[in-house]
Amino acid sequence: MKKVWEVIKKCLVWLGTIIAAVFAVLFIKEMPKQVRHDGGHYGHDDEKEDADEINRKAAEKRDEAIKRISDCDARTLAESYGPVCDAIAEGKERFRRRCSRTVN
């Protein structure tokens, strides 16, 4: 009888553990996603306003980048990237070596 009682206790412990885990997952799922620094919670209106402001700032930055790119020449733009500069230097060096072989 003792062994049966031990098996029943083990089953109940496992069942209790599973129920507690499911309850914890469901409880955490219902909690708000974000908490403000002042202790309040973000509502849908605040999230929408934040997203609108982020989109507005991104549009300004995008317009600024497009204007900057269109105002500068291609060589200046290409040379602002390190790998492009390295590729240009390597190409010039290969050209010099090729030219020096034909002259000799």
LINVENRA-V696295 format. One record per residue. N is the residue number from 1. RES is the residue in three letters. SS is DSSP state (hx for helix, st for strand, lp for the rest). OMEGA is omega in radians with two decimals (999 if undefined). Layout:
n:N res:RES ss:SS omega:OMEGA
n:N res:RES ss:SS omega:OMEGA
//
This chain:
n:1 res:MET ss:lp omega:3.14
n:2 res:LYS ss:hx omega:-3.13
n:3 res:LYS ss:hx omega:3.11
n:4 res:VAL ss:hx omega:3.13
n:5 res:TRP ss:hx omega:3.10
n:6 res:GLU ss:hx omega:3.12
n:7 res:VAL ss:hx omega:3.12
n:8 res:ILE ss:hx omega:3.12
n:9 res:LYS ss:hx omega:3.11
n:10 res:LYS ss:hx omega:3.12
n:11 res:CYS ss:hx omega:3.13
n:12 res:LEU ss:hx omega:3.10
n:13 res:VAL ss:hx omega:3.12
n:14 res:TRP ss:hx omega:3.12
n:15 res:LEU ss:hx omega:3.10
n:16 res:GLY ss:hx omega:3.12
n:17 res:THR ss:hx omega:3.14
n:18 res:ILE ss:hx omega:3.13
n:19 res:ILE ss:hx omega:3.12
n:20 res:ALA ss:hx omega:3.12
n:21 res:ALA ss:hx omega:3.12
n:22 res:VAL ss:hx omega:3.12
n:23 res:PHE ss:hx omega:-3.13
n:24 res:ALA ss:hx omega:3.13
n:25 res:VAL ss:hx omega:-3.13
n:26 res:LEU ss:hx omega:3.13
n:27 res:PHE ss:hx omega:3.14
n:28 res:ILE ss:hx omega:-3.13
n:29 res:LYS ss:hx omega:-3.11
n:30 res:GLU ss:hx omega:-3.14
n:31 res:MET ss:lp omega:3.11
n:32 res:PRO ss:lp omega:-3.06
n:33 res:LYS ss:lp omega:-3.06
n:34 res:GLN ss:lp omega:3.07
n:35 res:VAL ss:st omega:3.11
n:36 res:ARG ss:lp omega:-3.13
n:37 res:HIS ss:lp omega:3.14
n:38 res:ASP ss:lp omega:3.06
n:39 res:GLY ss:lp omega:3.12
n:40 res:GLY ss:lp omega:3.13
n:41 res:HIS ss:st omega:3.06
n:42 res:TYR ss:lp omega:3.03
n:43 res:GLY ss:lp omega:-3.13
n:44 res:HIS ss:hx omega:-3.13
n:45 res:ASP ss:hx omega:3.14
n:46 res:ASP ss:hx omega:3.14
n:47 res:GLU ss:hx omega:-3.14
n:48 res:LYS ss:hx omega:3.11
n:49 res:GLU ss:hx omega:3.11
n:50 res:ASP ss:hx omega:3.14
n:51 res:ALA ss:hx omega:3.11
n:52 res:ASP ss:hx omega:3.13
n:53 res:GLU ss:hx omega:3.10
n:54 res:ILE ss:hx omega:3.12
n:55 res:ASN ss:hx omega:3.12
n:56 res:ARG ss:hx omega:3.12
n:57 res:LYS ss:hx omega:3.13
n:58 res:ALA ss:hx omega:3.12
n:59 res:ALA ss:hx omega:3.10
n:60 res:GLU ss:hx omega:3.13
n:61 res:LYS ss:hx omega:3.13
n:62 res:ARG ss:hx omega:3.12
n:63 res:ASP ss:hx omega:3.12
n:64 res:GLU ss:hx omega:3.14
n:65 res:ALA ss:hx omega:3.12
n:66 res:ILE ss:hx omega:3.13
n:67 res:LYS ss:hx omega:3.13
n:68 res:ARG ss:hx omega:-3.12
n:69 res:ILE ss:hx omega:-3.11
n:70 res:SER ss:hx omega:-3.12
n:71 res:ASP ss:hx omega:-3.09
n:72 res:CYS ss:lp omega:-3.11
n:73 res:ASP ss:lp omega:-3.01
n:74 res:ALA ss:hx omega:-3.09
n:75 res:ARG ss:hx omega:3.11
n:76 res:THR ss:hx omega:-3.14
n:77 res:LEU ss:hx omega:-3.12
n:78 res:ALA ss:hx omega:-3.12
n:79 res:GLU ss:hx omega:3.10
n:80 res:SER ss:lp omega:3.08
n:81 res:TYR ss:lp omega:-3.07
n:82 res:GLY ss:hx omega:-3.12
n:83 res:PRO ss:hx omega:3.11
n:84 res:VAL ss:hx omega:3.11
n:85 res:CYS ss:hx omega:3.13
n:86 res:ASP ss:hx omega:-3.14
n:87 res:ALA ss:hx omega:3.11
n:88 res:ILE ss:hx omega:-3.14
n:89 res:ALA ss:hx omega:3.11
n:90 res:GLU ss:hx omega:3.11
n:91 res:GLY ss:hx omega:3.11
n:92 res:LYS ss:hx omega:-3.14
n:93 res:GLU ss:hx omega:3.08
n:94 res:ARG ss:hx omega:3.14
n:95 res:PHE ss:hx omega:3.11
n:96 res:ARG ss:hx omega:3.12
n:97 res:ARG ss:hx omega:3.14
n:98 res:ARG ss:hx omega:3.13
n:99 res:CYS ss:hx omega:-3.12
n:100 res:SER ss:hx omega:3.09
n:101 res:ARG ss:hx omega:-3.11
n:102 res:THR ss:hx omega:-3.11
n:103 res:VAL ss:hx omega:-3.10
n:104 res:ASN ss:lp omega:999
//
